[in-house]
Amino acid sequence: MEEYTIFELQQKMTSGELTARRLAEMYLERIETVDRSGPHLNAIIELNPDALTIASSLDEERRGGGTRGPLHGIPIVIKDNIDTHDQMQTTAGSLALEGNIAKRDAGLVERLRAAGAVILAKTNLSEWANFRGKNSTSGWSSRGGLTRNPYALDRSACGSSSGSGAAVAANLCAAAVGTETDGSIICPSQTNGIVGIKPTLGLVSRAGVIPIAHSQDTAGPMARTVADAAILLGALAGSDKRDPATRPAARRGLIDYTAFLKVDSLKGARIGVTRSRFGTDKRVAAILEQSLDAMKQAGAILIDVDLKTSDTFGKSELEVLFFEFKADLNAYLGALGPEARVHSMADVIKFNEENRAKIMPFFGQERMEAAQEKGPLTSKKYLAALEKNHRLSRTEGIDAAMKKHRLHALVFASGGASWAIDPVNGDGGRNWDMDSSSYAAVAGYPNITVPAGYLFGLPVGISFVAKAWQEPTLIALAYAFEQLTKVRKPPQFLKTAELGL
């Protein structure tokens, strides 16, 4: 199953070499071999018991002369904070929600099913999308355990979409859906050597996605190639009456982003380079400089852009997240049926304390406790912090830089090489001095990460960022870069990083 693209899989099903059912069986076999035994990645938290039945029905449709599009019969995995109205649970990795069966599919799941995708499984994640405690270990949840990086099993898969990133990298599926508030698509994508798209806020519905903060939350595709990510984005994008933020998507969103997969897209493109935000690791900077040289040779016009550190809005971002986490999670939990264990954030905090040994053996719930102390969204403190966020990240940040230099996109470092898993100190070994995701996340703007190189066998990515609704431009640039460099190589499931010792 290694490295098949969605297009290649469709060719095999069209020719009769494969059926959707057999394809699903093959991925399930690989999950058993790679995820549950063998390297034991632990990327999958739950299999869909209906997957083979769904695949068979899609085969019947194909034999009848009809397909629904490029995702017809394609196995996709989704993060376990996304509602599915089937036999699978939706728990955000928390034992507090164990047994929770959604009353309705999330908006994006409805779209995936309509597109003919086979939802094969749900993926593990950092519990509560990595917004429970301060010193969390990315990829760990009380329900799902720890997800490992397929490039080096002692290294982090990053979070919170750790399971989705590891599953795609390890070829446990054709592609995956992750979610992001700040970095949770970009970091696990770059750390696992794949392509990730964090869309414009409002392009993809959040209805039925367990929330952190409505001003930053979104879902997006994670895939091995830009083309596969573009195909998946086309299925996910669109308006949803259950999510008011998606109203503009009715006219701004597209159903086909593959038209922008052009190899010459870098020629003449004006790209702002945020070297000042590349961080202090000279080895990562060298990989990024090689990437920039390749873009320049392809005809891109590179312009140094000096953006202020995202620390300028770091405190106000956290303030907004705390306020919205309480309001948004209470709304989601309050709509659960009487059979649910918890119906508010206060209930979750109480449940966690009562089950501390299972739920908090490594880190606590300081972020939840801080959120619980916040007032309503009419609070002046919240509104001031939100205004500051948008002013610094949009008006005086990305917008100003792109207007001043007439840019098509900005380039950021997606992140450094994955750090060693350390449940005692959490993600303390992570390099935090790169502005890899916060500008786009806080602004609500699109961000695409693409593999750029390797450091001791560990992936390093580069990010393309632009203003709202510029996914076509970013996909074009990312595709041209990908085809020019062809960096990605599949993981070898090493026990530790290649140190040459």
Sequence and secondary structure as in RCSB ss.txt:
>XXXX:A:sequence
MEEYTIFELQQKMTSGELTARRLAEMYLERIETVDRSGPHLNAIIELNPDALTIASSLDEERRGGGTRGPLHGIP
IVIKDNIDTHDQMQTTAGSLALEGNIAKRDAGLVERLRAAGAVILAKTNLSEWANFRGKNSTSGWSSRGGLTRNP
YALDRSACGSSSGSGAAVAANLCAAAVGTETDGSIICPSQTNGIVGIKPTLGLVSRAGVIPIAHSQDTAGPMART
VADAAILLGALAGSDKRDPATRPAARRGLIDYTAFLKVDSLKGARIGVTRSRFGTDKRVAAILEQSLDAMKQAGA
ILIDVDLKTSDTFGKSELEVLFFEFKADLNAYLGALGPEARVHSMADVIKFNEENRAKIMPFFGQERMEAAQEKG
PLTSKKYLAALEKNHRLSRTEGIDAAMKKHRLHALVFASGGASWAIDPVNGDGGRNWDMDSSSYAAVAGYPNITV
PAGYLFGLPVGISFVAKAWQEPTLIALAYAFEQLTKVRKPPQFLKTAELGL
>XXXX:A:secstr
 TT  HHHHHHHHHHTS  HHHHHHHHHHHIIIIIISTT    EEEE TTHHHHHHHHHHHHHTT   STTTT E
EEEETTB  SSSS   TT GGGTT   SS  HHHHHHHHTT EEEEEE  SHHHH S TT  TTEETTTEE EET
TEEEEE  SSSHHHHHHHHTTSSSEEEEEESSSTTHHHHHHTT EEEE  TTSB  TTB  S TTT EEEEEESS
HHHHHHHHHHHBS BTTBGGGTTHHHH  S  GGG  TTTTTT EEEE GGGS S HHHHHHHHHHHHHHHHTT 
EEEE     GGGGHHHHHHHHHHHHHHHHHHHHHTS TTSS SSHHHHHHHHHHTHHHH SS   HHHHHHHT  
 TT HHHHHHHHHHHIIIIIIIIHHHHHHHT SEEEEE   S  B  TTTTTTTS   S SSHHHHHHT  EEEE
EEEEETTEEEEEEEE STT HHHHHHHHHHHHHHH        BSS     
